[in-house]
Amino acid sequence: MTREHIDHRNIANFANERVNLPKDLANKHRAQVRRLREKLTSYLGDHPDFELRKILLSGSIAKGTALRSINDIDVACYISGANAPREMALLN
C-alpha cells in the first residue's frame, strides 16, 4: 500500500481551485461596492440631514482574505453622530 505525498504544490492547487476567491470575482464585488457607494452618496446628497464622513469597503474582500464561498460584502458607513437620523427608509 503506497501513500501519495501531499506537497506545497498540491495544497496551493487545491486552494486556488476550491478555496481562494479568484481575482476577477473579487474585482466584481469591489465594483458592486463602488456602485453602492455612488448610490449612497447620491441618496445622501438628496438628504442633507445626513452627514456622511466616509464609506469604506471592509471585511474579507478589503483584506484580500475572501473565500470562494463568499456570501456577503462588508461596507462601513461613517455618519456624524450628532446629525444621524434615528430612522430611514430602505434604499431601492
C-alpha positions in Angstrom: 0.0 0.0 0.0 1.5 3.3 -1.1 0.7 6.8 0.1 0.8 9.8 -2.1 2.8 12.6 -0.6 0.9 15.9 -0.3 3.3 18.8 -1.0 3.0 22.5 -1.2 2.1 22.4 -4.9 -0.9 20.1 -4.1 -2.1 22.4 -1.3 -1.6 25.6 -3.5 -3.6 24.0 -6.4 -6.4 23.0 -4.0 -6.5 26.5 -2.5 -6.6 28.1 -6.0 -9.3 25.7 -7.3 -11.6 25.3 -4.3 -10.9 28.0 -1.6 -9.4 31.3 -2.8 -11.7 33.9 -4.4 -10.5 34.5 -7.9 -9.2 38.0 -8.6 -11.9 38.6 -11.3 -14.7 37.8 -8.9 -13.1 39.9 -6.2 -13.0 42.8 -8.7 -16.7 42.2 -9.5 -17.5 42.5 -5.8 -15.4 45.7 -5.5 -17.3 47.2 -8.4 -20.6 46.3 -6.7 -19.4 48.2 -3.7 -18.4 51.2 -5.8 -21.9 51.2 -7.3 -23.4 51.1 -3.7 -21.1 53.9 -2.7 -22.3 56.0 -5.6 -25.9 55.3 -4.8 -25.4 56.1 -1.1 -23.6 59.3 -2.0 -26.4 60.3 -4.3 -29.0 59.5 -1.6 -27.1 61.5 1.0 -26.9 64.4 -1.4 -30.7 64.4 -1.6 -31.0 64.2 2.2 -28.9 66.9 3.9 -29.9 65.7 7.3 -27.1 63.0 7.0 -23.5 63.9 7.4 -21.5 61.2 5.7 -17.9 61.1 6.8 -16.7 58.1 4.8 -17.7 54.8 3.1 -15.2 52.0 3.2 -15.0 48.5 1.8 -14.3 46.3 4.8 -14.2 42.7 5.8 -12.5 39.8 3.9 -12.8 41.4 0.5 -11.0 44.5 1.7 -8.3 42.4 3.4 -7.9 40.1 0.5 -8.9 37.0 2.5 -12.3 36.3 1.0 -13.1 32.7 0.2 -14.6 31.4 -3.0 -17.8 30.7 -1.0 -18.3 34.4 -0.2 -21.9 35.3 0.5 -21.7 38.9 1.8 -19.8 42.1 1.3 -19.0 44.3 4.3 -19.2 48.0 3.9 -18.7 50.5 6.7 -20.5 53.9 6.6 -19.4 56.5 9.0 -22.1 59.2 9.6 -21.8 62.1 12.0 -23.5 61.0 15.3 -24.9 64.4 16.1 -26.9 64.6 12.9 -27.6 60.9 12.3 -31.3 60.2 11.8 -33.0 57.7 14.1 -34.9 56.0 11.2 -34.6 55.8 7.5 -36.4 54.1 4.6 -34.6 51.3 2.8 -32.8 52.1 -0.5 -34.3 50.6 -3.6 
